[in-house]
Amino acid sequence: MSEAVNERSGVLMSIRGVTKAFGSNVVLKGIDHGDGKIINYVASAEKGAAEKVELVHDKLPYMIHGTGDAFASALCGAVMAGRGLAESARIAGEFVRHAMESTRNQPHFEERGVSFELDLGELTSLVK
């Protein structure tokens, strides 16, 4: 079995485990299968892993601290604005990616956390 197939099986097992144990919706953020993409998975408690949504982004060639916090905050904000969970995860993923791109333009960006402030206007427009 290839490593990518094994990792994808792990994602399915994780989704199934959480939905079974807690009866809740699941968002898995930032899963890297080594193919140059980052995938955020969304599954509902009702439909489970079989009908999960995969939100795919090109992987940037650098990592920045704080992206999980920014993602969770944007996700919660979009849900509170009345968006569905999958759409909220899409919005959060776009927000984080754009914030990471903006951060790259900052001096010593490798030593900083994600600079999301410049992208808050975009986030606001995405949840209107």
C-alpha positions as CSV (number, residue, x, y, z in Angstrom):
1,M,0.0,0.0,0.0
2,S,1.4,3.4,-0.9
3,E,2.1,5.9,1.9
4,A,-0.5,8.4,0.4
5,V,-3.2,5.7,0.4
6,N,-2.3,4.8,4.0
7,E,-2.5,8.5,5.1
8,R,-5.9,8.9,3.4
9,S,-7.1,5.8,5.3
10,G,-5.9,7.4,8.5
11,V,-7.9,10.5,7.7
12,L,-11.0,8.3,7.2
13,M,-10.4,6.5,10.4
14,S,-10.0,9.8,12.3
15,I,-13.2,11.2,10.9
16,R,-15.1,7.9,11.7
17,G,-13.6,7.8,15.2
18,V,-14.6,11.4,16.1
19,T,-18.1,11.2,14.6
20,K,-18.7,7.9,16.4
21,A,-17.3,8.9,19.7
22,F,-18.8,12.4,19.9
23,G,-21.6,12.4,17.3
24,S,-20.3,15.7,16.0
25,N,-19.1,17.3,12.8
26,V,-15.4,17.1,12.0
27,V,-12.9,19.5,10.5
28,L,-9.4,18.2,9.9
29,K,-7.1,21.1,9.0
30,G,-3.8,21.2,7.1
31,I,-3.4,17.5,6.1
32,D,-0.3,17.1,3.9
33,H,-0.1,13.9,1.8
34,G,3.2,14.9,0.3
35,D,1.8,15.8,-3.1
36,G,2.3,19.5,-2.9
37,K,-1.2,20.1,-1.7
38,I,-2.7,20.9,1.7
39,I,-6.2,19.5,2.3
40,N,-8.8,20.5,4.9
41,Y,-11.5,17.8,5.4
42,V,-15.0,18.5,6.5
43,A,-17.5,15.7,7.5
44,S,-20.9,16.0,9.0
45,A,-22.0,13.7,11.9
46,E,-25.1,12.7,9.7
47,K,-23.2,11.8,6.5
48,G,-19.9,10.7,8.0
49,A,-16.5,10.0,6.3
50,A,-18.0,8.5,3.2
51,E,-19.4,11.9,2.1
52,K,-16.6,14.1,3.4
53,V,-15.7,17.3,1.6
54,E,-12.1,17.9,0.6
55,L,-10.9,21.5,0.3
56,V,-7.6,21.5,-1.5
57,H,-5.0,24.3,-1.6
58,D,-1.5,24.4,-3.1
59,K,1.1,24.0,-0.4
60,L,3.3,27.1,0.1
61,P,7.0,26.4,0.4
62,Y,7.3,27.7,3.9
63,M,5.6,27.2,7.3
64,I,4.4,29.9,9.7
65,H,3.3,29.6,13.3
66,G,-0.3,30.5,14.3
67,T,-2.1,29.3,11.2
68,G,-4.2,26.9,13.2
69,D,-5.4,29.6,15.5
70,A,-6.2,31.9,12.5
71,F,-8.0,29.0,10.8
72,A,-10.1,28.2,13.9
73,S,-11.0,31.9,14.4
74,A,-12.0,32.4,10.8
75,L,-14.0,29.2,10.8
76,C,-15.9,30.1,14.0
77,G,-16.5,33.6,12.6
78,A,-18.0,32.3,9.3
79,V,-20.2,29.8,11.2
80,M,-21.4,32.5,13.5
81,A,-22.2,34.6,10.3
82,G,-24.5,31.8,9.2
83,R,-22.3,29.9,6.8
84,G,-22.4,26.2,6.6
85,L,-19.4,24.2,8.0
86,A,-17.9,23.3,4.6
87,E,-18.2,26.8,3.3
88,S,-16.8,28.2,6.6
89,A,-13.8,25.8,6.3
90,R,-13.3,27.0,2.7
91,I,-13.4,30.7,3.8
92,A,-11.0,29.9,6.7
93,G,-8.6,28.1,4.3
94,E,-8.5,31.0,1.9
95,F,-8.0,33.5,4.7
96,V,-5.1,31.6,6.1
97,R,-3.4,31.1,2.8
98,H,-3.7,34.8,1.9
99,A,-2.5,35.7,5.4
100,M,0.5,33.4,4.9
101,E,1.3,35.1,1.5
102,S,1.0,38.5,3.1
103,T,3.3,37.4,6.0
104,R,6.0,36.4,3.5
105,N,6.3,40.1,2.6
106,Q,7.1,41.1,6.2
107,P,10.7,41.5,7.4
108,H,12.0,38.3,9.1
109,F,8.8,36.5,8.4
110,E,10.3,33.2,9.3
111,E,10.6,34.4,12.9
112,R,7.1,35.8,13.2
113,G,3.6,34.3,13.5
114,V,1.2,34.7,10.7
115,S,0.4,38.3,10.0
116,F,-3.4,38.1,9.4
117,E,-4.3,41.7,10.2
118,L,-3.8,42.9,6.6
119,D,-6.3,40.3,5.4
120,L,-9.1,41.0,7.9
121,G,-10.9,43.2,5.4
122,E,-10.9,40.3,2.9
123,L,-12.2,37.9,5.6
124,T,-15.0,40.3,6.4
125,S,-16.1,40.5,2.7
126,L,-16.0,36.6,2.5
127,V,-18.5,36.2,5.3
128,K,-21.0,38.9,4.2
